[in-house]
Each structure stands twice: as structure tokens, then as C-alpha cells.
Amino acid sequence: MASDHATHEPSDRTPGDAAHQAPGHLAHHAPGAATHQAPGDAMHPAPGHPAPGHLTHQESGRAARPASRSFEDFLAEGAAVPTAGWDFSWFEGRATEARPSWGYAVSMAERLTGADAVLDIQTGGGEVLDFALGRLLHAPPLTDPTHAPPLTDPAQSTHPRAPLLTVATEGWPPNVAKATALLRPRGVAVVASPEDAALPFADGAFDLVVSRHPVRPHWREIVRVLRPGGTYFAQHVGPASAFELVEHFLGPLSEGQHGARHPDRERAEAEAAGLEIVDLRAERLRMEFYDIAAVVHFLRKVIWMVPGFTVEAYEAQLRSLHERIRSEGRFVAHSSRHLVEARRATPAD
């Protein structure tokens, strides 16, 4: 991923929007902030690897920063860090973000159990789906095998099974390649599909559709590919996410921009398309940046937060924010997330 790669993003994206190509969260939690952490939410895919969409879990909080470093040194460092790939360990000790209480990746794994056909929309690099499938395949038995009846049918196995069919879509070519390499060993087919195109699947093809941080949910397409009684389970970016940071660079945003992606609006759109909302929860989550290099790298990586961001164009705002961080020790913003679980009605409903 190049440092200035806006060409792959939709041209109508609202400043401050976040989507699946970027880190969904920074580190595990801000020092001193409440974590709101669900059981199992801090579990990592493997020792030494961060859970999908988060930076490395951080026990000690802020790492020490030499006081003698200049503003120019920090800018040069933030501008030089590669933005390619999904290794967020560089942010450790430099930026943190609380996690939603529901633990989306773990909850997704739970819903994969028993599903026959699953679609992950806008999978990004496939990390969240890979984590969920990996957790499912290493899950304990559903029942105590010492008291289970003899098996006459493999489908009666007491162990959780992966779905019979799992498909993922992705629109950005570098992520298509990355997701394919990651998910193919798990038997997942990755389909290149533009974000704004109709889903290339038959009506009623899936009983579970999942998505983490879609650019925008296309509700009628979601309903179309779900079987009657099927479930949509997703985590969306909510309204005014990290707008404290965005407005520092862009100035006050409009009321409409602040209200975009509101969960109440999405509820109405989902219901109008034919879904019944089963669960809808929203949280605002504390973010902290401990030096200006972390801000620079974040804005280079999450390019739609401040469209057209460059160090040169925003040097004055960066300098004032650098002085604020030096004075106060951190810059605090708040991300916004909501969990959506919805069901397509059956003919009997």
C-alpha cells in the first residue's frame, strides 16, 4: 500500500469514514481507560500476533519517548513508516484504542458453528475471517464426548465444524491477493467484487452473511443473498468516528457529516429492505495518540480520515498538535462502532 493511494477509494467517502482496508483499532486499550472487554476478546490468533483489526496488546501503556526529539524528527519518522500490509506493531506504545465490549471476531466464530453457507462481505485482507475460522476449528466439543452416543453419521460429530461453504468478497486488488493467500488454506473462496457492485451470487445462497467495517452496507443485496431465516452479523463504523482528530485538520464538519452512519438510520434502512433487527449496540471508544509520528502514520494509512493528507499540506496543524501532545502527554479522540445482528424473515413470519 503506497503512502498516497487514494485512487482505490470511493470518491464520495465522507471525511472521517473508516472501512475495512485500514486498522479497525489501534492497541488494545488506552492506559487508565475502561476496557469494556468481553470474555475472550483479548485472545490472539497465535502467540505474538495481534487479534485481527487491533494492534499488539499493550500491558504497560505508553512507551518512553526521548524528550530531545524534535518535531521534524517525528514527522520524518511518521512519513517514512511503510503503510503496506497489516502489521500494526509499530504503533505499540504510541497509540491505543479501546475495544468494543462484544468482541466481534470471537462472536463471529460462535455464529459460524452450525452455519452451512457463509459470506464475508469486504473481507479486507481476510484476517478477521481467518481468526474466526481458526478459533472455531480449535474450539472445545459442543458436548461431553464421554457421554455422547456412538456416531452413525459424521454430521453428528460433537466437535464444532466449519461451514460447508465459505466465500469472501473484496474490491481492492492488493487485498484480494492477500486474502486469497491467507484464506485459501482454510478452503475459503475469495471473489474480487467492487464495493458498489451487486453481489455476484444467487438469491438465497447463504444462511449467514458477516462483515466488519464495510464501506457501506448494501441492505437489499444482503437480503437478496440471504436465505429466509438467515442472519446478517456485522460490526459497522458509527457516526463521527475519530472526529476530534479529523476536525483538528479540517475544521468543524457539518451536522450531516456528524450524523452519517448513525445506527438508528441503519436500522431503518435495514428494516425497509426486509430485515428484522435482532440486536443493535453502539459504543464510543477512547483513542490516544502519544506522539505526532503516530498521528502522521495513522492519517497516511487511514487515508479517508483527512482526504489528501500530506505532511507538507498540514504542517501547521501537525505542529500545533505536536505541541499539545508534548504539553498534555497525549491526544484523545473517540472512535464509534456498532454491532448489527439482523434476520431475514421467513414466509411463515
C-alpha positions as CSV (number, residue, x, y, z in Angstrom):
1,M,0.0,0.0,0.0
2,A,1.6,3.2,-1.0
3,S,1.5,6.2,1.3
4,D,-0.8,8.2,-1.0
5,H,-3.1,5.6,-2.6
6,A,-6.4,7.4,-2.7
7,T,-7.2,6.1,-6.1
8,H,-8.7,2.8,-4.8
9,E,-11.2,4.6,-2.5
10,P,-14.7,5.6,-3.4
11,S,-14.8,9.3,-4.4
12,D,-17.9,10.1,-2.3
13,R,-16.5,9.0,1.0
14,T,-17.2,11.3,3.9
15,P,-14.1,12.7,5.7
16,G,-13.6,10.6,8.8
17,D,-15.2,7.5,7.5
18,A,-13.4,4.2,8.3
19,A,-13.6,1.0,6.4
20,H,-12.1,-2.5,6.2
21,Q,-8.8,-1.7,4.5
22,A,-7.4,0.2,7.5
23,P,-6.7,-0.9,11.0
24,G,-10.0,-1.0,12.7
25,H,-8.5,-0.4,16.1
26,L,-5.2,0.7,17.5
27,A,-3.8,-1.0,20.6
28,H,-6.0,-2.9,23.0
29,H,-6.9,-0.1,25.3
30,A,-5.8,3.3,26.5
31,P,-3.9,3.3,29.7
32,G,-6.3,4.1,32.6
33,A,-9.3,3.8,30.4
34,A,-12.0,1.2,30.9
35,T,-11.6,-1.7,28.5
36,H,-15.2,-2.8,28.3
37,Q,-13.8,-6.2,27.3
38,A,-15.9,-9.3,26.7
39,P,-14.5,-12.7,27.9
40,G,-12.1,-13.9,25.3
41,D,-11.8,-10.6,23.5
42,A,-8.1,-10.3,24.1
43,M,-7.3,-13.7,22.7
44,H,-4.7,-13.6,19.9
45,P,-4.7,-15.8,16.8
46,A,-1.3,-17.1,17.8
47,P,1.4,-16.1,20.3
48,G,2.9,-12.8,19.4
49,H,0.3,-11.9,16.9
50,P,-2.4,-9.2,17.4
51,A,-6.1,-10.1,17.2
52,P,-7.5,-9.1,13.8
53,G,-8.1,-5.4,13.4
54,H,-6.1,-4.4,16.5
55,L,-2.5,-3.6,17.2
56,T,-0.4,-5.6,19.6
57,H,-2.0,-6.0,23.1
58,Q,-0.3,-3.5,25.4
59,E,0.1,-4.2,29.1
60,S,2.3,-1.3,30.0
61,G,0.7,1.5,28.2
62,R,2.9,4.3,26.8
63,A,6.5,3.5,25.8
64,A,9.1,6.1,26.8
65,R,9.9,8.7,24.2
66,P,13.2,10.7,24.2
67,A,12.3,14.2,25.2
68,S,15.1,15.6,23.0
69,R,13.5,14.5,19.7
70,S,12.4,17.3,17.5
71,F,9.1,17.9,15.7
72,E,10.9,17.4,12.4
73,D,12.3,14.0,13.6
74,F,8.8,12.8,14.5
75,L,7.4,14.0,11.1
76,A,10.2,12.2,9.2
77,E,9.6,9.0,11.1
78,G,5.9,9.0,10.7
79,A,6.2,9.8,7.0
80,A,8.8,7.0,6.4
81,V,7.0,4.1,8.1
82,P,5.7,1.7,5.3
83,T,1.9,1.6,5.2
84,A,1.7,-1.7,3.3
85,G,0.4,-4.9,5.0
86,W,-1.4,-5.5,8.3
87,D,1.4,-5.4,10.8
88,F,0.4,-2.7,13.3
89,S,3.1,-3.5,15.9
90,W,4.8,-0.2,15.1
91,F,2.0,1.6,17.0
92,E,2.8,-0.2,20.2
93,G,3.4,2.4,23.0
94,R,2.4,5.2,20.6
95,A,-1.3,4.9,20.1
96,T,-4.1,2.9,21.8
97,E,-7.9,2.3,21.3
98,A,-10.4,0.6,23.5
99,R,-12.2,-2.4,22.0
100,P,-16.0,-2.8,21.7
101,S,-17.4,-4.9,24.6
102,W,-18.9,-7.5,22.3
103,G,-15.7,-8.9,20.8
104,Y,-16.7,-9.1,17.2
105,A,-14.2,-11.7,15.9
106,V,-14.9,-14.1,18.8
107,S,-18.7,-13.6,18.4
108,M,-18.4,-14.3,14.6
109,A,-16.7,-17.6,15.4
110,E,-19.6,-18.6,17.6
111,R,-22.0,-17.9,14.8
112,L,-20.1,-19.9,12.3
113,T,-20.9,-23.0,14.3
114,G,-23.6,-24.8,12.5
115,A,-23.8,-22.4,9.5
116,D,-23.9,-24.2,6.2
117,A,-23.0,-21.4,3.8
118,V,-21.3,-18.2,4.9
119,L,-20.4,-14.9,3.0
120,D,-17.9,-12.4,4.4
121,I,-18.5,-9.1,2.6
122,Q,-15.5,-6.8,2.1
123,T,-13.1,-9.1,3.9
124,G,-10.1,-6.8,3.6
125,G,-7.0,-9.0,4.0
126,G,-9.2,-11.8,5.4
127,E,-7.7,-11.5,8.9
128,V,-11.0,-11.4,10.9
129,L,-12.5,-14.4,9.0
130,D,-9.3,-16.3,9.3
131,F,-9.2,-15.6,13.1
132,A,-12.9,-16.7,13.5
133,L,-12.4,-19.9,11.5
134,G,-9.2,-20.7,13.4
135,R,-10.9,-20.2,16.7
136,L,-13.9,-22.4,15.6
137,L,-11.7,-25.2,14.5
138,H,-9.8,-25.2,17.8
139,A,-13.0,-24.9,19.9
140,P,-13.8,-27.5,22.5
141,P,-16.5,-30.1,21.8
142,L,-20.1,-29.0,21.9
143,T,-20.9,-31.8,24.2
144,D,-19.0,-34.1,26.6
145,P,-17.8,-36.9,24.2
146,T,-17.6,-39.3,27.1
147,H,-21.4,-39.2,27.3
148,A,-22.1,-38.8,23.6
149,P,-23.9,-41.7,21.7
150,P,-22.0,-43.7,19.2
151,L,-21.7,-41.9,15.8
152,T,-23.5,-43.3,12.9
153,D,-23.3,-40.1,10.8
154,P,-20.3,-37.7,10.6
155,A,-22.7,-34.8,10.8
156,Q,-23.5,-35.9,14.4
157,S,-19.9,-35.1,15.5
158,T,-19.7,-33.4,18.9
159,H,-17.0,-31.0,17.7
160,P,-17.8,-27.7,16.1
161,R,-17.5,-27.8,12.3
162,A,-16.6,-25.2,9.8
163,P,-19.3,-24.2,7.3
164,L,-19.7,-26.4,4.3
165,L,-19.2,-23.3,2.1
166,T,-17.4,-20.1,2.9
167,V,-16.9,-17.3,0.5
168,A,-15.5,-13.8,0.9
169,T,-15.6,-10.7,-1.3
170,E,-13.1,-7.9,-1.6
171,G,-12.8,-5.0,-4.0
172,W,-9.2,-3.7,-3.6
173,P,-6.8,-5.8,-5.7
174,P,-3.9,-5.9,-3.2
175,N,-6.3,-7.1,-0.5
176,V,-7.8,-9.7,-2.9
177,A,-4.4,-11.2,-3.3
178,K,-3.6,-11.0,0.5
179,A,-7.0,-12.5,1.5
180,T,-6.7,-15.3,-1.1
181,A,-3.2,-16.3,0.2
182,L,-4.5,-16.3,3.8
183,L,-7.9,-17.9,3.4
184,R,-7.3,-20.5,0.6
185,P,-5.7,-23.0,3.1
186,R,-9.0,-22.8,5.0
187,G,-11.0,-23.7,1.9
188,V,-12.4,-20.2,1.5
189,A,-13.0,-18.8,-2.0
190,V,-12.2,-15.1,-2.3
191,V,-14.1,-13.3,-5.0
192,A,-13.0,-10.0,-6.5
193,S,-16.1,-7.8,-6.4
194,P,-16.2,-4.0,-6.4
195,E,-17.6,-2.4,-3.3
196,D,-20.5,-0.7,-5.1
197,A,-21.4,-3.7,-7.4
198,A,-24.2,-6.2,-6.9
199,L,-23.1,-9.3,-5.0
200,P,-22.2,-12.0,-7.6
201,F,-24.2,-14.7,-6.0
202,A,-27.6,-16.3,-6.5
203,D,-30.6,-15.4,-4.4
204,G,-30.8,-17.1,-1.1
205,A,-27.3,-18.6,-1.4
206,F,-26.2,-18.1,2.3
207,D,-27.6,-18.6,5.7
208,L,-25.0,-16.3,7.4
209,V,-23.6,-13.0,6.0
210,V,-20.9,-11.3,8.0
211,S,-18.9,-8.0,7.5
212,R,-16.6,-6.0,9.6
213,H,-16.4,-2.3,8.8
214,P,-17.9,-2.3,5.3
215,V,-17.6,0.9,3.4
216,R,-21.4,1.0,3.4
217,P,-24.0,-1.8,3.8
218,H,-26.0,-2.5,0.7
219,W,-29.1,-3.8,2.5
220,R,-31.1,-5.0,-0.4
221,E,-28.2,-7.1,-1.7
222,I,-27.7,-8.5,1.7
223,V,-31.3,-9.5,1.9
224,R,-31.3,-11.0,-1.6
225,V,-28.4,-13.4,-0.9
226,L,-29.7,-14.5,2.5
227,R,-31.9,-17.5,2.8
228,P,-35.2,-16.9,4.6
229,G,-34.4,-17.1,8.3
230,G,-30.7,-16.3,7.6
231,T,-28.6,-13.9,9.7
232,Y,-26.6,-10.8,9.0
233,F,-24.0,-10.2,11.7
234,A,-21.6,-7.2,11.3
235,Q,-19.6,-4.5,13.0
236,H,-20.0,-1.1,11.4
237,V,-18.2,2.2,11.9
238,G,-20.5,4.6,13.5
239,P,-21.1,8.3,13.3
240,A,-18.4,10.9,14.0
241,S,-15.6,8.4,14.4
242,A,-12.3,10.0,15.5
243,F,-13.8,13.4,14.5
244,E,-11.8,15.1,17.3
245,L,-8.7,14.3,15.1
246,V,-10.4,14.9,11.8
247,E,-11.7,18.4,12.8
248,H,-8.3,19.4,14.1
249,F,-7.2,19.2,10.5
250,L,-10.3,20.0,8.5
251,G,-12.2,22.3,10.9
252,P,-15.8,21.9,12.0
253,L,-17.7,19.4,9.9
254,S,-21.4,19.7,9.1
255,E,-24.3,18.3,11.1
256,G,-24.9,15.9,8.2
257,Q,-21.3,14.6,8.4
258,H,-21.6,14.1,12.1
259,G,-24.8,12.1,11.7
260,A,-23.7,9.9,8.8
261,R,-23.7,6.2,9.7
262,H,-26.0,6.6,12.7
263,P,-27.2,3.2,13.9
264,D,-30.8,4.4,14.0
265,R,-30.6,5.4,10.4
266,E,-29.1,2.0,9.5
267,R,-31.9,0.2,11.5
268,A,-34.5,2.0,9.4
269,E,-32.7,1.2,6.1
270,A,-32.3,-2.5,7.1
271,E,-35.9,-2.9,8.1
272,A,-37.0,-1.2,4.9
273,A,-35.0,-3.8,2.9
274,G,-36.7,-6.7,4.7
275,L,-34.5,-7.5,7.7
276,E,-35.6,-7.8,11.3
277,I,-33.1,-6.2,13.8
278,V,-32.3,-8.8,16.5
279,D,-29.5,-6.8,18.2
280,L,-28.1,-3.3,17.7
281,R,-25.5,-1.9,20.1
282,A,-23.3,1.1,19.8
283,E,-20.2,2.3,21.7
284,R,-17.8,5.2,21.5
285,L,-14.2,4.0,22.3
286,R,-11.3,6.1,23.6
287,M,-8.3,6.5,21.4
288,E,-5.0,8.1,22.5
289,F,-2.0,9.2,20.4
290,Y,1.2,9.7,22.3
291,D,3.4,11.4,19.6
292,I,2.9,13.2,16.3
293,A,4.6,10.4,14.4
294,A,1.7,8.1,15.3
295,V,-0.8,10.7,14.0
296,V,1.1,11.0,10.7
297,H,1.3,7.3,10.2
298,F,-2.4,6.8,11.1
299,L,-3.5,9.5,8.6
300,R,-1.3,8.1,5.9
301,K,-2.7,4.6,6.5
302,V,-6.4,5.6,7.0
303,I,-6.4,7.9,4.0
304,W,-10.1,8.8,4.1
305,M,-9.9,10.4,7.6
306,V,-8.3,13.5,6.1
307,P,-8.5,13.2,2.3
308,G,-5.4,14.3,0.5
309,F,-3.3,14.3,3.7
310,T,0.4,15.1,3.4
311,V,2.8,16.3,5.9
312,E,3.6,19.3,3.8
313,A,0.0,20.4,3.4
314,Y,-0.9,20.1,7.1
315,E,2.4,21.1,8.7
316,A,0.8,23.9,10.7
317,Q,-1.9,21.6,12.2
318,L,0.7,18.9,12.9
319,R,2.9,21.4,14.7
320,S,0.1,22.7,16.9
321,L,-1.0,19.1,17.7
322,H,2.6,18.1,18.4
323,E,2.8,21.0,21.0
324,R,-0.4,19.9,22.5
325,I,0.8,16.3,22.9
326,R,4.0,17.5,24.5
327,S,2.1,19.6,26.9
328,E,-0.7,17.2,27.8
329,G,1.0,13.9,27.2
330,R,-1.5,12.6,24.7
331,F,-4.2,13.5,22.2
332,V,-7.6,11.9,22.9
333,A,-10.2,11.1,20.3
334,H,-13.1,8.6,20.2
335,S,-13.9,6.0,17.6
336,S,-17.5,4.9,17.0
337,R,-18.6,1.3,16.4
338,H,-21.9,-0.5,16.4
339,L,-22.9,-4.2,16.3
340,V,-25.7,-5.2,14.0
341,E,-27.4,-8.6,14.1
342,A,-30.4,-8.9,11.8
343,R,-32.6,-11.8,10.4
344,R,-34.3,-12.2,7.1
345,A,-37.9,-13.1,7.6
346,T,-39.3,-16.5,6.7
347,P,-42.5,-17.0,4.7
348,A,-44.3,-18.1,7.9
349,D,-43.4,-14.8,9.7
